[in-house]
Amino acid sequence: MKQAAMKFSLPDLDTAPGSFASGTLASRVADKLLRQIRSDGLKPGTRLPSEQSMASHFGVSRTVVREAIALLKADGILSARKGSGTFFCQTESNAADRENSGDALTEQSVQSLLNLIEVRRGLESETAALAAVRRTPGQLAEIEHALRRIEEAVATGVSGVEEDVHFHLSIAEATGNPYWVKFLGMFGHATRSAIKVTRANEARREDFSRQVRSEHEKIVSAIAAGDPEQARLAAAEHMLQAAARVRQADHEFWRGDGGELARKLVQDSLISSAGKVSPEKP
């Protein structure tokens, strides 16, 4: 049976009523598509216009459109059929439920962030424990220097993201096992995106900032003392508390920069998991 094709005039990305002032291009395109689907009362099984058509209308690359589609696929709104296109597959009642439940894209992004922190807990715990028994005096000095650089960056008004990434990398290097460094590198882009979110959240509250400083110092102290079990516990606690701080972030944070940063993380995850999207220029 031939599927009906979606025929609608896509709203302009920037000037249409209800346009989102913030958020990544992909999340804005995703929200606009969903609004149009609802307003037209489309039936499940309706095929969307081609990626090229949507990209031309919105003035974005096909990569951005694919990211938007990936977000809506993850929410169960759309489905892709190889060789056939992308189809609307959710009922209107469910779509309304999605809207009433809040920003599902952001909710999914927060969960993706928590999932990554969970993975990092195992990784950071083991590297800290190994660094405690294997680090050389020079490597310990580098770890301590990396910790100071975080504080110096924050003191000058910089986010400290790159310094934070380097701090954890220096611990992995102190294991003496290059595979730990490579393994950490596999998550490098996602980790950097995650740290951008967590540090933005922590910068808004002095108690959060103090907690992070204390957690980092405990990790370094255990490594300096050559205590692998204490280093493992300190690193695990740092990740557990990072997850707790994410859960404590208020609605305002997720509606602003925090939500935008978190959505970037899940978009990267969706695109990399597909492993099929190559960068394109608009």
N, C-alpha and C positions, 0 to 999 in steps of 0.2 A: 504493500500500500504506500502510495506516495505521500510523504509528509508535507504539511503546509509550510510555506516559507513565511518568515516574519517580514511584514512590510510596514515600515513606519519611518517617519522622518525623525532621525535622532536629534535630541535637543542639543543646542550649543553648549559646550563644556563650561564656558566661563560666564555666559550672560543669561542662561536659562533660569527661570524662577527656581529657587531652592538650591542653587549651585553651592557646593561646599567651598568655603574660603580656604580651608586647610586640608592637609592630607596629600599623599602621593598622587601622581597622575593616575596610576593604575586603580587606586581605591576610589578616586573621583569618577573615573570611567565606569567602574563596577557599580557604584551607587546610581549613576545616571541610567545605566542599562536596566537596572532593577526597577527604577522609578517608571521608566517607559513601558516595561513589561507589565507592571501593575496597571498603569493608566490605560493601556490598550486592552486589558482583560484577556491577555493571550492564553490559549489553552496549552496544557502540557503536550509536548510533541512538536510544537512550532519551531521551525528552524530560524536561527538568527541570520542576519546579513553576513557576508564574508568578512574575514578579518581585515582585508584590504579596504572594503567599503567603510567599515567603522573607523579604521585608522585615518582614512582620508577625511572623513567628516570631522573627527575630533582634532585633527592636526597633530597626531602623535604617531609614533612608530608602531609597527605591527607587534613588536615586543611588548609594548605597554598594553596593547589590547589583549595579548595572550596572558599577561599577568592579571589583568582584570578578569578575564574568563576563568583563570585558574582559581582566583579568590571565590568567585561565584560557584565554581564546581565544588570547591572544598565545603561550601555551605549547602550543597545539594540543590542549588538553584538551577544549574546548567549541567548538561552532560555532553561529552564529545563522542562522536562516532566516526571512526576512521574512514576517510573517503566520502563522508556524507556531510560533515559540518558540525556545528554546535547547536544544541537544542535546549529549549526551556523544558524542565522536567518537574517543576514543583507546582503544587496547586496554589490557587490564590489564597486560600485560608492559611496554608502554611507560610506563604510569603508574608501575610499580615502578621502572623505570629512572630516571624523573624524581626519585623520592624518594631513590634511592641516589646520584644525582649531587649531592645537597645542596639548598640552598634555591634553586630555579630562579627564584623570583620576585625574590630579591635579586640573583642573577646577571644577570637581565635588566635590573634597575634599574641595576646598575653599568655595563652596556654602554650603556644610555640616557644615563647621565651622561658617559661617554667620548665618545659621539656628539655631545652638546651641546658639550663642550669642543673637539672638532674643528671644529665650526662657529664657535665663538667665536674660534678661532685666526685664521681669516681675517678676521673682523670686527674684532677687537682690533688686529691687525697694521696694517690699513689705516687705522683711525681714529687710531692712534698716529702713523703716518707723516704723515698729513695735519695732525694737530695740531702736529707739529714745525715745519711751514712756515707754518701759518696762525694759530696761537694769538696772542692779544693779551697784553700784560703782565698785564692783569687776569685773563684765563683761565688763564695760567700760575700766577698766585698762587692761584687757586681749586684747581687740580690739586695744587699743593704743600700747600695747606691740607687738602685731602681726604686726602692721604697721611698727614699728621700726625694727623688725626682717627682713622684706623684704629689707629695706635699708641696713641693716648690711650684709645680704647675697650678695646683689649686690656689695657692697663695697669690699668684699673679692673675687669677681670674680665668685660667684655662680649664677646660673640662677634665683634663688628666686621662682621657681615654687611651691615647697612645702610650702614655707612661704606665697605665694599669696593664695594658696588653704586654708591654715589655717586662713588667714585674713577673707576671706568671710565666712568660717565656724563659726568663732567666732561671727560674726554678726548674723548668723542664730541662734546660741545658745542663744544669748542675747534677742531673741524674747520671750523666756520662753515657747515656744511651741515646743515640741519634734518632731511633725510632719513636721515642716519646716526643721528640721535637717535631718529627714529621707528622705524627698522629695529631698533635696539637695544631699543626699547620693545616690539617684537613678541615678543621673547624674554624680556621683563622678568620675568615670573612664573617661567618655567623657570630663568632665570639666577639669580634669587634663591634658588630651591630648590637649585640646583647649588652655589652658594656656601655655603649652609648645610652641605652635606655636606663640601665641601673644607675649609672652615675648622674644622669639628668634627674632621676627621682631622688637620689641621695642628696644632691646639691640643694634641694628645696627644703630640707630639714636638717638642722644642726645635729640633732640626736642621731640621725642616720649617718651623717658624715663622721661623727665620733665613733660610732660602731664599726664602720668600715676601717678606719685608722687602727682601732684596737685589734680587729681581726687580722689585718695584715701584719701588725707587729707581733702577734702571737705566733703566726706562721714562721716569721723570720727568726724569732727567739728560739723556737723549737729546732729549726734547721741549724742555727748557730750552736745550740747545745748538743747536737748530734743525737737527738731523741726522735726516732722515726715514728713511734706510736703517737707521741704528742703532736708531731708535725701532721700526721695523717688526720688526727682528730681536729686540729686547728683549721686545716684546709676544708675538711668536710663541714665543720661548723660555719665557716665563712660562706659556703655555698648554700647551706640551709637558711642562714640568716638573709642572704641575698634574695632567696625565694620569698621569705617572709616579708621583706621590705617591698617586693613587687606586689604582693597581695594586699599590703597596707596602703598602697598608693591610692589617692583619692580620685573621684570621678573627673575632677577638673584636669588632673594630670593626663589622664587617658584621652580626654577630649581635645587636648592640645598637643604640644610637642611630643609627649610621651607616647600617645597613640600613633602619631605619624611614624616615629622611630620604630615602634613595635611592629607596625604593619610592614615596614620595609624588611624587617627580619623574616616574617612569614612569607612575603613575596619571594625573597631570595631562596627560601627553603623550597617553595613550590616549584620554582623554575629549575633549581638545581636537581630536585628529585625527578623531574621530568627528563632532564638531561638531554633535551632535544631543541632547546631554544638558543639560537645564536644571536648575539647582539646585532641590532639593525639601526641604522640611522633614520630619523624621521624623514 
